[in-house]
Structures are given as structure tokens and as C-alpha cells.
Amino acid sequence: MKAIVWHGPGRMAIEERPEPKDPGAGELVVRPQAVGICGSEVEGYLGHMGNRTPPLVMGHEFAGVVVATGAGAGAWEGARVTVNPLAGCGHCRLCAAGQENLCPRRTLIGVHHDGAFADLVTAPAANVRALPDDVTARVGALVEPLANGVHAVRLGLAGDPVARAVVLGAGTIGLMTLQAALLSGIEHVSVLEPQAQRRERALALGAHEAFSDGDHALEAVREASDGLGADLVLDAVGAQATRAMALELLRPGAQAVYIGLAADDTTLGFHGIVRGQLGLRGSYAYTMADFEQALAWLADGRASVGELPAVQPLDDGPDAFARLAEGPPPATVKVFLAGSGRNA
């Protein structure tokens, strides 16, 4: 079968790989119809992510058709599915509490073993969910990124009541987080994003305000809150500047939820954190409950990222990664690839 194989920083190639044979008990073989390129994969392509080891077939945002099943999974034969790529061990205390995303032995398709930038990919049957007939494979591939936003917003709403939230960044994860915040009932959600086309898309998807720089965002948020600040800030970028800006935007006693992983080392002034009694919380991936909520919102049309581009063939993959590594085009919210199952 054909696959895109990453061989190290900046090096990708189209290669022939052995097809998955005889799925084990509780496993499926899926023919991907649409696979999204994630920002974390672009960082991995550049060698900025230590959790990926070459040679590797990436691809964890995907939907497709089940073409083979192992023992106990026969009911899925021929089904159109979206796949949750994250699996916990299923036995530890965290998994038992529904926090499989935090399991120390968790694995992720496309990170710890070969993923969906191939003609075929193996997945646990427990991790697939059926796609309604009227939902395209491209929309099915968006369930995974939306689940990240659902999870982050859920963590942000776990404390004090939230009436005003700010999302930092309007890339794919930022737009998904924006919609999760709106659909979760937050009264006012604004976005901070320097690129004009992304701000326009955020407004079209329901953002109440979209700011081009931190000074304007800070002024507007404080003016609207009697000088206090936002109840919740969700950082979908993960750079030094956005992590620091999140704290400036918060009112005393409020919380910042950090989703983005653009940078690792970050310096923050902790006097303000202590004196403002601010909460800093990381948000990693999602649980199956988050994944199912994301699927429900996309399937009924309440969540969307607007018009989606056609699915490109796997052969276009190396060039697509190289272009995205130079900086994502502001008008492009997602690039989709697929092999022999390609479905527009």
C-alpha cells in the first residue's frame, strides 16, 4: 500500500508499505477517506516534537470505511466511521475515571504507531464511531480537532461561572475552541488573532468580537467588565507571547486554559499569578465523551469551520507539509489528504 513516511526533520517521502494483515481481536482496518494535517504534525515534521520517532506514518485526524475486522468487531464491516486515535491502557485508575487522555501508557495513532496517511490503517474497534450518511468524511476528520476544544472548554467551565471568554488564536484549534465555548453556553466569546482573514472567519463562526492585537483586546475586555478582565482565556497557540497575554486578560480569581503547544520553554511573571489568585491549567487532547460531543455538534451542523477544501491525494502530502511548514495560509483552515479511499 502507499503511505507518506516521515524520515526526520523536513524529510518525507511516498513509499510502499505492507498492508495491515489479519486485525487482532477488537481491531479494525480502516481505509481513510479524508485525513487532516494537524498543526502538531507540522511541528513534528520540522523535528520540534519529541514524541514522534522516524520513520513514521503520521495522520490522526481521519474518517473512512472499515474494510476488515478482527474477532468481536465484525459488526463494523463496511461502516463509515470517524476514529478517536487516542487509547489508554484501560486498566489504570485514570482510565477507570474516564481520563484515558492522561493515562501514562496512552498511545496515539500516527504518533506511537503508524497512522492514516496511508491507504489503510489499523484502529481499535472501541475507538470508532459511526458517521451519519449525510456527514462527509472531511467533516468526520474534524471531530478530533473539535474534541480538543470541547475538552478545553469543559475544563475552563469546571470552576467559577464564566460569562466572558477570550480565545487566543483562530487557526483550526482556535476556531474549534471558539465554537465549543459558544455551544457550551458562554455568553460572550471574543478572539485575538493577528491575521485578518482568520479574524473574519472567527466572526462568521459566531465570535462576538475579534481583535488584531493584545492592547485592543485588553482595553475592550476591561472596559466591558468594569476593569476586571475575562472570566476565562483559552490559549490555542502556545507561544511565549500568548501564554503571557492570557494572564493579562484574566480577572482576579479566573483561569487560563492552555491547549497550544507551539513552544515549550516559557517565562511567566508569578507575582501577578499569586496576587491575582489565577489558575493555570493545561488541556491535553480529549476523552471519549468529548469526542462524542464533538461528533454530535458536527453531525447536526451546529459546529463548522465553513467551506472545506477537496481531499488531495497522498502524493501531494510531502509538498503540502513543506508549504505548511513555511507558515499556514490565512485562508486555509485545513488540508486533507487520503490514499485509495479518497473521498471529496
NUDRENVEX-458048 format. One record per atom (N, C-alpha, C, O): x, y, z. Coordinates in pm, whole numbers, plus 32768, in hexadecimal, padded with zeros to 4 digits. Example, Ala and Ser with C-alpha at 12.3 -4.5 7.8 and 13.67 -1.06 7.14 Angstrom:
// residues 2
85277DC7830C/84CE7E3E830C/85287EB6830C/85907EB4834E/85057F1F82C4/85577F9682CA/850A80038313/853D80728324/
END
This chain:
// residues 344
80557F898000/800080008000/8058807C8000/80CE80768025/801E80ED7FD6/8066816C7FD2/805981B28059/7FF081AC8099/80C581F68083/80C382408101/812482B580F8/818482B180AB/8109831D8148/8168838C8158/81BD836C81D2/8189835E8240/823F836181BF/8298833B822B/82F383B0824F/833983E681FA/82F083D682CE/834784408302/83C98403832F/83CB83A4837E/8439843882FC/84BD84018319/8512845D836F/858984428380/84DA84C583A4/8526852383F5/850785B183CA/84BB85C6836B/854186168410/851E86A283F7/852386C88363/858C86C18322/84AF86F1832F/84A6872082A6/84AF86B5823D/84BC86D581C6/84A886348263/84BB85C88200/8442856B8201/842885268264/83F9856A8193/838585138180/838B84D680F6/83BE85148098/8355845D80E8/8356841B8066/82DB83C38058/82A6839080BB/82AE83B07FDC/824483517FBE/828682C97FAA/82E082BB7F57/825A82657FF5/829881E17FF0/822E81747FEF/81BA818C8011/825880FD7FC8/820480877FD3/821C8046805A/828F802F8082/81B1802880A0/81B77FE68123/81607F69811F/81017F6480D2/81807F038171/812B7E8D8177/809F7EB081A8/80917F038202/80387E73816F/7FB07E8A819E/7F9B7E488226/7FD87DE08243/7F457E84827B/7F247E4282FA/7EE37DBA82DD/7E8B7DB18287/7F0D7D538323/7ED87CCC830E/7E917C9B838B/7EC07CB283FB/7E227C5A8378/7DDE7C1283E5/7DD67C658465/7E217C4C84C3/7D7C7CC8846A/7D6E7D1784E5/7D537CBC855D/7D0B7C598553/7D8D7CE185CE/7D7C7C928647/7CF27CA38684/7CA07CEF8652/7CDB7C5E86F0/7C5B7C688735/7C417CF8875B/7C967D3A8796/7BC87D298739/7BA57DB1875D/7BE57E1B8706/7BE27E928729/7C207DF38695/7C5F7E54863B/7C177E5C85B5/7BCE7E01858E/7C2C7ECC8571/7BF47EE384ED/7C627F13848F/7CC77F4A84BB/7C4D7EFC840E/7C9D7F3F83A9/7C427FA28361/7BD87F7D8330/7C6E8020835D/7C20808B8321/7C6780BE82A3/7CE180CE82A1/7C1780D6823A/7C4C811881C3/7C2981AE81CF/7BB581D481BB/7C8B820281F0/7C6C82908205/7C3682D28187/7C6982BD8119/7BCF83248199/7B968373812C/7BBC84068136/7BBA844D80D2/7BDF843381AD/7C0E84BC81C2/7C6284BE8241/7C37848C82A9/7CD984F88237/7D34850182A9/7D67859082B1/7DA585C18252/7D4E85D4831F/7D7A865E832F/7E0A8666835D/7E38861383AB/7E5186CA832B/7ED886E6835D/7ECB874083D7/7E9687AF83CE/7EFA87118448/7EF2875A84C6/7F6E87B484D6/7FDA879384A5/7F5C8823851B/7FCE887B8536/803C88358583/80B28851856E/801787DA85DD/807D87918628/80CE873785CC/8143871B85E8/80908709855F/80DA86B68500/813D870984AF/81A986D9848C/811987848492/817887DE844E/81EF87F784AA/826287F8847D/81D4880C852C/8241881C858B/8295879C8592/831087A2859D/82528729858D/829B86AB858B/82EF869C850E/8361866E8515/82B986C3849D/830086BF841D/838187108426/83E786EA83EC/837C8781846E/83F187D6847D/845287A584E8/84BF87DB84F7/842A873C8532/848087068599/847187498620/84C8873C8676/840187928634/83EC87DB86B1/839F878B8719/838A87BB8788/8375871286F8/832686C18755/837486418777/839085EF8720/8397863287F5/83E785C0881B/839B853D8826/83D884D4883B/831585418818/82C884C68829/82B6847887A7/8273841187A7/82F284A68739/82EA845E86B9/8375842E8692/83D5847B8695/837E83AF866E/83FF8374864A/83FA834385BA/83A682F08599/845483758563/8454834584D8/849382BA84CF/84E082938527/8473826E8466/8410828C83FE/838282778434/83688218847E/832982D0840D/82A182CD8443/823D82FA83D9/82578357838E/81CB82B683D5/815882E58389/80FF833283E9/80C682F78446/80F383B483D5/809E8406842B/800B83FA8400/7FE983A783AB/7FB6844F843C/7F2984508417/7ED1841F8488/7EC283A6849B/7E95847D84D4/7E3D84558543/7DB38496853C/7D5E8476858F/7D9B84F184DD/7D17852C84CB/7CD984ED844F/7CF5851983DF/7C8584878460/7C58844283E6/7BD183FE83F5/7BA183E38463/7B9783E58381/7B1B83998375/7B26834382F9/7B6E8365829B/7ADE82D482F8/7AE6827B8284/7A858208828F/7A22820D82D7/7AA4819D8244/7A4E8127823C/7A9680AE8276/7B0C80978258/7A51806282C9/7A8B7FE98303/7A8D7F7B8298/7A267F59825F/7B047F44827E/7B127EDF8214/7B367E55824B/7B2F7DF28202/7B5C7E4D82C9/7B7A7DCA8305/7B687DD5839B/7B7E7E3F83D6/7B407D6683DA/7B277D67846A/7B637CEC84AB/7B6B7C808470/7B8D7CFF8527/7BBC7C8F8577/7B4B7C5585C9/7AD87C8185C1/7B6C7BF18618/7B077BAE866B/7ABF7C1286C5/7AFE7C668705/7A3B7C0886C7/79EA7C5E871C/79C97CE586E0/79857D36871F/79FA7D018666/79E37D848629/799D7D7B85A3/79987DDC8558/79667D068585/792B7CEF8501/78B87D4A84DE/789C7D5F8468/78737D818541/78007DD78525/78287E5784DD/77D37E9A84A3/78A97E7A84E1/78D77EF684A3/78FB7EE58410/79187F4883CD/78FB7E6C83DC/79237E538351/78D27EAC82F2/78577EA982F3/79187EFC829F/78D97F51823C/78A47FD5826F/787280258220/78AE7FF082F1/7877806B832B/78D180E3830D/794B80D68305/7892815782FD/78DC81D582F5/78EE82088383/788E821383CF/796B822683A7/798882468433/79E882BD843E/7A3582DB83E2/79E082FF84B0/7A49835A84DB/7A928315854D/7A5782C88598/7B138331855A/7B6682E585B7/7BA5833F8621/7BE883A18600/7B8E831D869E/7BD7835A870D/7C6083178712/7C6782A08731/7CCC836086F5/7D4E831E86EA/7D938303876F/7DFC82C38772/7D59833287DD/7D998327885F/7D6082B288AF/7CE682A588BC/7DB8825E88E2/7D8C81EB8932/7DDE81E389B2/7E5981E789AE/7D9A81D78A24/7DDE81BE8AA2/7DF281298AB7/7DC980D78A64/7E3181068B24/7E4B80788B3F/7DCB802F8B64/7DC27FB58B52/7D6780798B97/7CE7803D8BBB/7CE47FFE8C45/7C7D7FC98C6E/7D5380038C8D/7D597FBD8D0E/7D7F80168D83/7D617FF58DF6/7DC180868D68/7DF380D88DD7/7D82812C8E14/7D13812F8DE0/7DA1816E8E82/7D3E81BF8EC8/7D0A82318E72/7C9482538E78/7D62826D8E21/7D3882DC8DCD/7CD882AD8D60/7C7382EF8D45/7CF5823D8D22/7C9A82068CBD/7C1381E48CFB/7BAA81FC8CBF/7C1581AB8D73/7B9981878DB7/7B4482018DD5/7ACA81F88DE0/7B8682768DE4/7B3F82F28E01/7B17833C8D82/7AE583AD8D89/7B2C82FF8D0D/7B0A833F8C8F/7B6F83A58C60/7B5083F98C0B/7BE883A08C98/7C5283FD8C72/7CBF83B38C24/7D3683BB8C44/7C93836C8BBD/7CF2831F8B6E/7D5983788B29/7DC5834A8B07/7D3783F68B15/7D9784538AD8/7E10846D8B31/7E77849B8B00/7E0484518BB2/7E7184678C10/7EB783E58C37/7F1583E78C87/7E8B83758C00/7EC882F48C20/7F5E82F78BFF/7F82831D8B90/7FB482D18C5C/804482D48C40/806F82728BD4/80DD827D8B9E/801882128BB3/803881B18B49/7FE181C68ACD/7FD0816C8A7B/7FAA823E8AC0/7F56825B8A4C/7FA7825389CB/8020826989CA/7F6182348960/7F9F823588DB/7F468284887D/7ECE82938894/7F8382B68813/7F3C830887B3/7F6082D98726/7FD682D28702/7EFA82B986D9/7F108292864D/7F5583068606/7F2C83798613/7FBD82E885BC/8008834E8575/8077838C85C6/80C183E18593/808483648644/80F08394869A/8141831E86CF/81BA831686BB/80FC82C48713/81418251874E/814481D986F1/8195817E8702/80EB81D8868E/80F281748624/80B481B285A7/8075821B85AE/80C881708536/80A681AD84B6/801581D884AC/7FBA819584DE/8002824B846A/7F8082898462/7F3F828483DA/7F578228838B/7EEC82E883BE/7E8A82E08351/7EB7831F82CE/7E6A831F826E/7F31835582C6/7F6283848244/7F93830B81F4/8008830181D0/7F3682B181DB/7F5182338197/7ECF81FE815C/7E63822F817E/7ED8819C8106/7E60816180CC/7E0C811A8135/7D918114812A/7E4D80E2819C/7E0880988204/7E4880B6828B/7EC080D48293/7DF880AF82F6/7E2C80C5837D/7DDE806D83DE/7D67805583CB/7E22803C8445/7DE27FE984AC/7DB780418520/7DFE809E8547/7D4180248559/7D0D807185CA/7CC080148627/7C8A7FAF85FA/7CB8803686A9/7C657FE88705/7BD17FFC86E4/7BA5806C86CC/7B867F9186E4/7AF67F9C86CA/7AB17FF38732/7A5080378712/7AE27FF187AE/7AA480408817/7AB280D687FE/7A6D8126883D/7B0B80FC87A2/7B27818A878C/7AE281C48710/7AF8823886F0/7A91817686CC/7A4D81AB8657/79BB81CC8678/797D818E86CE/798882308632/78FC8256863E/78C5826685B1/790982998558/7848823A859D/780B823B8518/77F282CA84EA/77CB83208539/780A82E28468/77EA8362842B/775E835A83EE/774282FB83A4/770683B8840A/768483BB83C6/769783C3832F/76FC83F78300/7638839182E5/7643838B8253/765A84138213/769E841D81AD/7621847D824E/762C85018211/76A585518241/76B185C78222/76FC8512828D/7775855582BF/77ED8526826D/780784AF8265/78348584822F/78A5856181DA/791C8532822C/7924854A82A5/797784EE81E8/79F184C0822B/7A448536825C/7A86852D82C4/7A4285A58212/7A8D861B823E/7A57864F82C4/7AA58671831D/79D4865382D1/799A867D8350/79BD861683BC/79D8863B842E/79BC85968399/79E3852F83F8/7A72853F8429/7A918520849B/7AC9857183D2/7B55858783F8/7B6486008454/7BCD86118492/7AFD8654845C/7B0386C984B5/7AD686A98543/7AE286FE859B/7AA28631855A/7A74860F85E1/7AE986158643/7ADA864886B3/7B5C85E2861B/7BD085E08675/7BFA866C869E/7C0786858716/7C1186CB8641/7C378751866F/7BCA879686C0/7BE987DE8720/7B4A8783869D/7AE187C086EE/7ADF8785877A/7AC487CD87DB/7AFB87068788/7AFE86C7880D/7B64870A8867/7B4F871388E0/7BD4873A882E/7C358784887D/7BF7880188B9/7C0C8820892E/7BA988498867/7B6688C18898/7AFC88A38900/7AEE88EA8963/7AB0883888E8/7A48880F8948/7A8887F389D0/7A55881E8A38/7AF787AC89CF/7B3987888A4D/7B6C88058A95/7B5888138B0E/7BAD885F8A4B/7BE588D78A8A/7B78892D8AC8/7B8889608B37/7B09893E8A81/7A9B898F8AB6/7A5E894C8B30/7A3C898F8B92/7A5088CA8B2C/7A1988838BA0/7A6F88998C1C/7A3B88AE8C89/7AF388958C0B/7B4C88B08C7C/7B3C89418CAB/7B3D895C8D23/7B2D899D8C4C/7B1F8A298C70/7A9E8A488CB9/7A988AA88D06/7A3789F98CA2/79B68A0F8CE3/79A889C28D67/793F89C78DA8/7A12897C8D8C/7A0989298E05/7A13897A8E86/79F689458EF1/7A3B89F98E7D/7A498A4C8EF5/79D88AAF8F03/79628A8C8F02/79FF8B2F8F11/799B8B9A8F22/79488BAC8EA3/79738B828E37/78D28BEA8EAD/78818C068E36/78CD8C5C8DD2/791A8CB48DF9/78B88C428D52/78FE8C8A8CE7/78968CD18C91/78428C918C52/789E8D568C8D/78478DA48C36/78948DDC8BBF/785A8DF58B55/79178DF28BCF/79688E308B67/79EA8DE28B56/7A378DD18BB5/7A018DB28ADB/7A798D638ABE/7AC18D9E8A46/7A848DDF89F1/7B438D868A40/7B958DB189CF/7BE38D38899D/7C218CF089EC/7BE08D228919/7C2F8CB988DA/7CA58CFA8894/7C938D578846/7D1C8CCA88B0/7D958CFE8871/7DBA8CA587FB/7DDB8C30880C/7DB28CDF8783/7DD18C958709/7D548C6786C2/7CF68C368701/7D528C77863C/7CDF8C4A85ED/7D0C8BEF857C/7CD88BF6850D/7D6D8B99859B/7D898B2A8543/7D1E8AC08559/7CB68ADD8593/7D378A46852A/7CD089DE8536/7CA789C785C7/7C3089C785E6/7D0889B38620/7CE7899786AC/7CA58A1086ED/7C498A00873E/7CD28A8886CC/7C928AFF8703/7C028B0C86D7/7BAB8B2D8728/7BE68AF28658/7B5C8AFA8626/7B058A8E8665/7A908AA68683/7B3E8A188678/7AF389AC86B9/7AD789CF874B/7A6A89B5877E/7B398A09878D/7B268A308819/7ABF8AA08825/7A6E8AA08881/7AC38AFD87C8/7A5D8B6787C2/79D18B2B87BD/79798B538809/79BD8ACB8763/79378A928754/790F8A3F87CD/789B8A3E87F5/796F89F88806/795189AC8880/79268A0A88F0/78CC89E9893D/79678A7D88F9/79438ADE8961/78B78B15894A/78698B2189A9/78978B3688CD/78128B6A88AF/77A68B0188C7/773E8B1E8902/77C08A878899/775C8A1D88A8/774E89EE8939/76EA89AF895D/77B28A0D898B/77A989EA8A19/77608A548A6A/774F8A468AE3/77348ABF8A25/76E08B218A67/77268B9A8AA0/76E98BE88AE9/77A68BAE8A80/77EA8C278AB0/77AF8CA08A68/77A48CA289ED/778A8D028AB5/773B8D738A82/77878DC78A1C/774C8DF089B7/78058DE18A33/78538E3989DA/78DD8DFA89C4/79288DE38A23/78FE8DE08946/797F8DA28924/79C28DF688B9/798B8E08884C/7A378E2888D6/7A838E768875/7B028E2A8850/7B288DC98891/7B428E5987E5/7BB88E1787AE/7C268E7E879A/7C0C8EEE876F/7CA08E5787B8/7D158EA9879C/7D678E618731/7D9A8DF38749/7D758E9F86BC/7DB78E608649/7DF18ECD85EF/7DA78F2485C3/7E748ECB85D1/7EB08F358580/7E8B8F3184EC/7E8F8F9984AA/7E678EBC84B5/7E4B8EB28425/7DB98ED78408/7D5D8E9F8443/7DA88F3683AC/7D238F6C8390/7CC28F02835D/7C4F8EFF8389/7CEE8EAB8302/7C928E4782CC/7C648DE68338/7BF28DB88335/7CBA8DC78393/7C928D6F8402/7C318DB6845F/7BD28D788490/7C478E368477/7BE68E8184CA/7B5D8E818489/7AF78E7084CC/7B5A8E968406/7ADA8E9583BE/7A958E0E83CA/7A1B8E0783DB/7AE38DA383C0/7AA78D1F83CD/7A708D09845B/7A058CD0846D/7ABA8D3784BE/7A8C8D298549/7A088D73855E/79AE8D3E859F/79FE8DEB8528/79818E388534/790F8DF184EC/789D8DEF851C/792D8DB88477/78C58D71842C/78948CF68477/78228CCA8465/78EB8CBD84CA/78C68C468516/788C8C66859F/78718C0C85EE/78788CE885BB/782F8D0C8634/78798D5A869C/783E8D808701/78FB8D768688/79438DC886EB/78FE8E4F86FA/78D68E8B8696/78F28E7E8774/78B08EFF878C/790C8F748769/78DD8FDE8740/798E8F608779/79F18FC48754/7A6F8F7B8728/7A888F0A8752/7ABE8FBC86D3/7B3E8F8486A7/7BA68FF386A7/7B9590578660/7C108FE386F5/7C75904A8706/7CF5902486BD/7D198FAF86B4/7D3A908A8688/7DB59071863E/7E3190748696/7E99903F866F/7E2790B1870B/7E9D90B78763/7E7190B887F5/7DFD90D38815/7ED0909A884A/7EB2908B88D7/7E86910A891C/7E3391068976/7EBC917D88F2/7E9791FB8933/7E0292188920/7DBD923F897E/7DD2920588A4/7D43921E888A/7CEC91BA88D6/7C8391DD890C/7D18913C88D7/7CCB90D7891F/7CC490F789B3/7C5A90ED89F1/7D35911E89ED/7D3A913D8A7C/7CE191B48A9E/7C9991B18B01/7CE7921B8A4C/7C9592928A63/7C0092708A5C/7BB3929A8AB2/7BD8922389F6/7B4A920389E4/7B1791A98A53/7AA991BD8A86/7B6691468A78/7B3B90E78AE0/7B2C912D8B66/7ACB91168BAE/7B8A91828B87/7B8091C88C07/7B0E922E8C09/7ACA923D8C6E/7AFA92728B99/7A8C92D28B91/7A05928E8BA3/79AB92C68BE1/79F892158B6E/797991CD8B75/796491878BFB/78F891528C15/79CA91868C4E/79BF913B8CCC/79DF91908D46/7A0F915E8DAC/79C692138D3B/79E2926F8DAA/7A7392688DD7/7A9192738E4E/7ACC92548D75/7B5B92548D92/7B9291D18DC5/7C0991C88DE3/7B3E916A8DCF/7B6C90ED8E0B/7BB790938DA9/7C2790688DC5/7B7C90768D36/7BBA90198CD8/7B608FA38CB9/7AEF8F9C8CE8/7B938F478C69/7B458ED48C3B/7B3A8E6A8CA8/7B918E5C8CFE/7ACC8E1E8CA3/7AB88DB08D01/7B088D348CD8/7B278CDF8D2B/7B288D2B8C57/7B6E8CB58C24/7BBA8CDE8BA7/7B848D238B51/7C388CB28B9C/7C868CC38B21/7CB68C3A8AF5/7CEA8BEC8B45/7CA38C1D8A75/7CCA8B9C8A3C/7D368BB589D4/7D1B8BEF896B/7DAF8B8889F1/7E218BA08998/7E318B2B8938/7E5F8AC0895F/7E0A8B4188BB/7E138AD88855/7E918AE48801/7E9E8AA38799/7EEF8B37882D/7F6D8B4A87E5/7FE08B06882F/801E8AAA87FA/7FFB8B3388A8/80658AF588F7/80ED8B3188DF/81518AE988E1/80F48BB488C7/81728BFB88BA/818C8C4B8939/81328C60898A/82088C77894A/82298CCA89BD/81CA8D4189C8/81968D5E8A34/81B38D868958/81608DFF895B/80D08DE18980/80948E2D89CD/80978D74894B/80098D588968/7FF88D2489F6/7F948D418A37/80588CD98A27/804D8CA88AB1/80518D1C8B14/80098D1B8B78/80A58D808AF8/80AB8DF58B4F/802E8E4C8B3E/7FF98E7F8BA0/7FFF8E5D8AC2/7F888EAE8AA9/7F0E8E748AEE/7EB98EBF8B1E/7F048DF08AF3/7E918DB18B35/7E848DE18BC5/7E158DFA8BF4/7EF48DEF8C0A/7EF08E1A8C95/7ECB8EAD8CA1/7E878ED38D00/7EF88EFF8C42/7ED38F8E8C45/7E3E8FA28C32/7E048FFE8C6C/7E008F4D8BE2/7D738F5D8BC2/7D168F2F8C32/7CA18F558C34/7D488EDE8C8E/7CF28EA28CF5/7CCF8F038D64/7D1F8F588D8A/7C568EF58D98/7C318F3A8E14/7C6D8EEE8E8A/7C918E7A8E7B/7C788F2E8EFF/7CA78EE58F75/7C4F8E6C8F92/7BD48E728F89/7C8E8DFE8FB5/7C468D858FD7/7C1C8D318F60/7BDD8CC98F73/7C3C8D5B8EE7/7C108D138E6F/7C7B8CB18E40/7CE38CA18E80/7C608C708DD0/7CB48C008DA4/7CD98C0C8D11/7C888C358CBE/7D558BE78CF2/7D828BD88C69/7D938B438C4D/7DCD8AF98C9D/7D608B178BDA/7D708A8D8BB0/7DCB8A8D8B35/7DB08AD18AD2/7E378A408B3E/7E9D8A3E8AD6/7E9289BE8A83/7EA3894F8AB6/7E7589D08A02/7E65896089A6/7EDD89578947/7F1088EA892D/7F0989CA8914/7F6E89CE88AB/7FF7899F88DA/801C89AD894F/80438966887B/80C789308899/81328968883C/81928922881A/812289E68813/81838A1E87B5/820F8A2787F0/82718A1487A9/82188A438871/829B8A4F88B3/829A89FD8933/823089DB8968/831089DD8964/831B899389E1/834489F28A51/82F28A118AA9/83BF8A218A50/83EE8A7A8ABA/83A28AFE8AB6/83968B3C8A4D/836F8B288B29/83218BA38B34/83408BE58BBA/83468BA28C21/83538C688BB8/836C8CB48C32/82F28D098C51/82C38D578BFE/82BE8CF88CCA/824A8D448CF6/82698D898D7B/82B28D528DCD/82328E028D8F/82438E478E0E/81E18E0F8E75/81688E1B8E63/82148DD48EDF/81BC8D8E8F3C/81888DE68FAD/812E8DBB8FF5/81BD8E5E8FC1/81838EB49028/80F28ED29007/809B8ECD905F/80D68EF38F88/804D8F0F8F60/7FF38E968F6B/7F7D8EA38F8D/80298E218F50/7FDB8DA68F5A/7FB38D8E8FEB/7F408D6C9008/80138D9F9046/7FF68D8790D3/7F978DF1910A/7F348DD0914B/7FB68E6F90EF/7F648EDA9127/7ED98EE090EA/7E7A8F0C912A/7ECD8EB4906C/7E4B8EB1902C/7E018E2E903F/7D908E1E9011/7E418DD09084/7E078D4C909D/7DD58D0F901A/7D658CDD9011/7E2C8D148FB5/7E098CE48F31/7E218C4E8F25/7E7C8C178F62/7DCC8C0E8ED6/7DDC8B808EBC/7E1A8B698E33/7DED8BA48DD0/7E7F8B148E2C/7EBE8AED8DAE/7EA68A598D9B/7ECF8A088DEF/7E658A348D2F/7E4289A78D1C/7E65897A8C90/7E4089BB8C2E/7EAA890C8C86/7EC388D08C04/7E4B887E8BD8/7DFF884C8C2B/7E3B88728B54/7DD0881F8B1C/7E0D87C78AB0/7E3987F98A49/7E1087458AC9/7E4B86EA8A69/7DE086928A28/7D9A86478A6D/7DD4869C89A7/7D7F86438958/7CEE8647898A/7CB386B28993/7CB585D189AA/7C2685C689C2/7C09853B89F8/7C5C84E189EF/7B92852B8A2F/7B6084A98A56/7AFF847989EA/7ADD84C4898F/7AD183FD89F6/7A6F83CC8995/79ED841C899F/79A98431893B/79CA84478A18/7951849A8A27/795F851D89D9/78FF854A899B/79D6855A89DC/79EE85D4898F/79E585B688F9/79AB860488AE/7A1E854688CF/7A1D851F8842/798D850D8812/7969853987A4/793B84CB8863/78AF84B5883D/786185378837/780A854887E1/787F85948893/783B8616888E/78628660880E/780C869D87CD/78E1865C87EA/790E869D8770/78C9866286F5/789F86AC869C/78BE85DF86F0/787B859D8680/77E985CA8678/77B685E6860B/77A585D086E9/771885F886EA/7706868586B6/76AB869F8667/775D86E286E0/7751876D86B4/7770877C861F/773087CD85DB/77D1873185EC/77F08737855D/778486F4850A/77608724849F/77508684853C/76EC863984F0/766A868684DF/7629867C8478/764586D38545/75C7871E8539/75DB87AC8503/757C87FA84FD/765787CC84DD/7672884A849D/768688C184F9/7699893184CA/768188AA857C/7694891B85D7/7725894A85DC/773F89BE85FB/778288F185BD/7810891685B5/783F89078525/781588AC84DE/7896896284FC/78C889628473/794289BB846D/79568A1084C4/799489A98406/79FF8A0A83EB/79EA8A498363/7A488A808329/79708A41832F/79528A7D82AE/79708A1F823B/797689A5824E/79838A5781C6/799B8A06814E/7A1F89BC815A/7A8589F6817F/7A1C893B8138/7A9388E78145/7AD188CC80BD/7A8888B9805B/7B5788C980B5/7B9888AB8035/7B8988178013/7B6B87C5806A/7B9F87F67F95/7B99876B7F68/7C0C871B7FA6/7C7287527FCE/7BF986997FAC/7C61863F7FDE/7CCA862B7F71/7CA9860A7EFF/7D47863F7F95/7DB4862F7F36/7DED85A17F3E/7DE085607FA6/7E2B85717ED3/7E6884EB7ED7/7EE384E77F2F/7F23854E7F46/7F0484707F60/7F7A84607FB4/7FF884947F70/805284C87FB3/7FFF84877EEC/807684B47EA4/809385497EBB/810685747EB1/802C85977EDC/803E86267EF5/807086417F83/809186B37FA4/807685DA7FD7/809485ED8064/8118862E8085/811A869080CF/818985FC8051/8208863B8073/820E86CF8051/8241871F80A0/81D986F57FDD/81D787837FB8/817A87D28013/819888448037/810887978039/80AB87DC8092/80EB87F88119/80DC88658150/81338796814F/817887AA81CF/81E2881681C2/81EF886A821B/822D88168155/8295887A8142/825A8906813C/829289648175/81E8891580F7/81A8899880EF/817589C58177/81878A39819E/8135896B81C0/8100898F8244/817089B082A6/815D8A0382FF/81E489718296/8255898D82EE/82898A1B82DC/82C98A518337/826F8A588268/82988AE28251/82388B468291/82558BBD8296/81C78B1682C0/81618B6A82FD/80DB8B4D82C0/80CD8B538245/80768B2C830F/7FF38B0982D8/7FB38B7E8290/7FB08BEC82C6/7F7F8B688216/7F388BD381D1/7EBF8C008222/7E758BAB8254/7EAA8C838232/7E3C8CB38287/7DB38C878257/7D568C7C82A7/7DA38C6F81D5/7D208C4A81A1/7D058BB481A9/7C968B88818E/7D6A8B6681CF/7D5C8AD581D2/7D4A8AA68262/7DA48AB782B5/7CD88A6C8280/7CC08A3F8308/7CEC89AE831C/7D0A8986838D/7CF1895F82B0/7D1888D382BC/7D40889D8233/7D0188BD81CE/7DA9884C8230/7DD0880181B9/7DB1876F81D1/7DD787368237/7D6A87318172/7D4686A4817C/7D9086538113/7DA1868080A1/7DBD85DC8139/7DFC857E80E0/7DB884F780EF/7D7684DF8154/7DC684A0808D/7D9A8415809A/7DD283C68024/7DF383FD7FBB/7DDB83438039/7E0E82E97FD3/7DA082B27F7C/7D5082FD7F44/7D9D822E7F71/7D4081ED7F14/7CAE82017F39/7C5681ED7EE4/7C9282277FB5/7C06823D7FDD/7BDB82CE7FD0/7B6F82F27FFD/7C2E83217F92/7C1683B17F8D/7B8683D17F66/7B51839F7F03/7B4984287FB8/7ABC844A7FA7/7AAA84DF7FBB/7AC385118029/7A8185277F54/7A6E85B77F61/79F785D87FBA/79D9864D7FCF/
END
